[in-house]
Amino acid sequence: MKRRSFIKKSSVSCLALGTLPAFSFAQYQEGEFSIMELMGKEDIKLYGEGINLRKEAHDAFLEMKKAANSDGIDLKIVSSYRDFYRQEGIWERKYQRYTEEDGMEPMEAIDKIVEYSTIPGTSRHHWGTDIDIVDGYRNVEGDVLVPEKFGEGGPYEDFKKWMDENSKKFDFHLVYTDDPKRKGFKYEPWHYSYAPISIPMLTAFRGKNILALLGQEEFMGSEHFTTGFVNNYIRNNILDINTELL
C-alpha cells in the first residue's frame, strides 16, 4: 500500500494538541504513558476475568458493580480493553463491508465508520480505562449497543437511570453524551471511562503529533485520509466528548 504524503501539508504546531488545559493526578502523570501504550501497541497489565482493566479501574468497577447489584442491576461488560490490532480488524471489516458490499466510495465509508468506531490507534479502549456495559439481568435480542434500548421504555432504561445517578461516585463518566451541540461520535449510553486514569492519558495523547502517527499506519482506507479529515477527527471525535473527561 502506498504511504500517504498528507503529513507534509501541515505543520507540527497545528497537529499537536498540547495547547489545551492540562490535568494531573497524584498517581498518574501524562509523561508516564508511552506512545505505543497510548496507541494500544504495548502490552499492559490488565485485571479481572471478563473485565480486563487497569488495577484501579478494575477495583472501582467491582465496587460499582456491587452497589448496582444491591439495587437489582447487573453491570455486565460487553467490551473493555482492545489493542491496536483488534481495533484494526474491526475497522477493516467495516471498511470492506461498506465499500465492497454496500458500494460506498472510500471517504463515504470512512465517514460511516467513524459514527461509532475509532481509527485504529486512537481508541479510548486501548487504555484499559473504558468499558461498554449493559444490565446483564435483561434478556435482550440482537445488538445490545443500540441507543434506543437505553431510553424510555427500553430494556436498559433502569440501568441508564442508575448509572446517571451513581457512576460518578465511582469515578466512571459517560464519554459520548447526548448533548445536541456535541460533534464526533454518536451518543453511546453504554460507554463509560474511569476518569482518574483516562484524563491524564488523554492529556498525554493530545500532546502527540497524531496526524504524523496515523501517517505511519497502513490499514484499509487509511490512504484516503487527508490533513483536513484527520484534523476534524481529532477535534470532533477525540476531543468533543463529555467535558468532565477533559
ChimeraX attribute file (.defattr): number of C-alpha atoms within 10 A of each C-alpha:
attribute: neighborCount
match mode: 1-to-1
recipient: residues
	/A:1	8
	/A:2	7
	/A:3	11
	/A:4	17
	/A:5	13
	/A:6	17
	/A:7	17
	/A:8	11
	/A:9	10
	/A:10	14
	/A:11	11
	/A:12	15
	/A:13	10
	/A:14	11
	/A:15	20
	/A:16	17
	/A:17	20
	/A:18	15
	/A:19	10
	/A:20	11
	/A:21	8
	/A:22	15
	/A:23	16
	/A:24	14
	/A:25	11
	/A:26	6
	/A:27	9
	/A:28	15
	/A:29	16
	/A:30	20
	/A:31	12
	/A:32	12
	/A:33	16
	/A:34	14
	/A:35	17
	/A:36	13
	/A:37	20
	/A:38	23
	/A:39	20
	/A:40	25
	/A:41	16
	/A:42	14
	/A:43	9
	/A:44	16
	/A:45	10
	/A:46	16
	/A:47	16
	/A:48	12
	/A:49	7
	/A:50	12
	/A:51	20
	/A:52	22
	/A:53	25
	/A:54	20
	/A:55	15
	/A:56	14
	/A:57	27
	/A:58	19
	/A:59	15
	/A:60	16
	/A:61	22
	/A:62	15
	/A:63	13
	/A:64	20
	/A:65	18
	/A:66	14
	/A:67	16
	/A:68	19
	/A:69	14
	/A:70	9
	/A:71	11
	/A:72	13
	/A:73	21
	/A:74	19
	/A:75	22
	/A:76	16
	/A:77	18
	/A:78	17
	/A:79	16
	/A:80	23
	/A:81	24
	/A:82	20
	/A:83	23
	/A:84	22
	/A:85	13
	/A:86	14
	/A:87	21
	/A:88	19
	/A:89	14
	/A:90	15
	/A:91	21
	/A:92	19
	/A:93	12
	/A:94	18
	/A:95	24
	/A:96	17
	/A:97	13
	/A:98	19
	/A:99	17
	/A:100	13
	/A:101	9
	/A:102	11
	/A:103	12
	/A:104	16
	/A:105	11
	/A:106	20
	/A:107	17
	/A:108	13
	/A:109	20
	/A:110	24
	/A:111	13
	/A:112	15
	/A:113	19
	/A:114	16
	/A:115	14
	/A:116	14
	/A:117	19
	/A:118	20
	/A:119	21
	/A:120	24
	/A:121	24
	/A:122	22
	/A:123	21
	/A:124	23
	/A:125	26
	/A:126	25
	/A:127	25
	/A:128	30
	/A:129	27
	/A:130	29
	/A:131	27
	/A:132	20
	/A:133	20
	/A:134	24
	/A:135	24
	/A:136	15
	/A:137	15
	/A:138	12
	/A:139	9
	/A:140	13
	/A:141	6
	/A:142	7
	/A:143	7
	/A:144	18
	/A:145	16
	/A:146	14
	/A:147	15
	/A:148	14
	/A:149	18
	/A:150	21
	/A:151	16
	/A:152	12
	/A:153	10
	/A:154	15
	/A:155	19
	/A:156	25
	/A:157	15
	/A:158	17
	/A:159	26
	/A:160	21
	/A:161	14
	/A:162	15
	/A:163	21
	/A:164	13
	/A:165	9
	/A:166	16
	/A:167	21
	/A:168	16
	/A:169	11
	/A:170	18
	/A:171	17
	/A:172	25
	/A:173	23
	/A:174	27
	/A:175	25
	/A:176	23
	/A:177	21
	/A:178	15
	/A:179	11
	/A:180	7
	/A:181	7
	/A:182	17
	/A:183	20
	/A:184	19
	/A:185	21
	/A:186	17
	/A:187	21
	/A:188	18
	/A:189	26
	/A:190	26
	/A:191	23
	/A:192	22
	/A:193	26
	/A:194	27
	/A:195	23
	/A:196	20
	/A:197	23
	/A:198	23
	/A:199	23
	/A:200	24
	/A:201	25
	/A:202	22
	/A:203	22
	/A:204	22
	/A:205	24
	/A:206	20
	/A:207	16
	/A:208	16
	/A:209	17
	/A:210	20
	/A:211	25
	/A:212	19
	/A:213	14
	/A:214	19
	/A:215	20
	/A:216	12
	/A:217	14
	/A:218	14
	/A:219	16
	/A:220	18
	/A:221	16
	/A:222	22
	/A:223	17
	/A:224	12
	/A:225	18
	/A:226	18
	/A:227	18
	/A:228	13
	/A:229	15
	/A:230	20
	/A:231	16
	/A:232	14
	/A:233	21
	/A:234	19
	/A:235	15
	/A:236	15
	/A:237	25
	/A:238	19
	/A:239	19
	/A:240	20
	/A:241	21
	/A:242	15
	/A:243	12
	/A:244	10
	/A:245	21
	/A:246	17
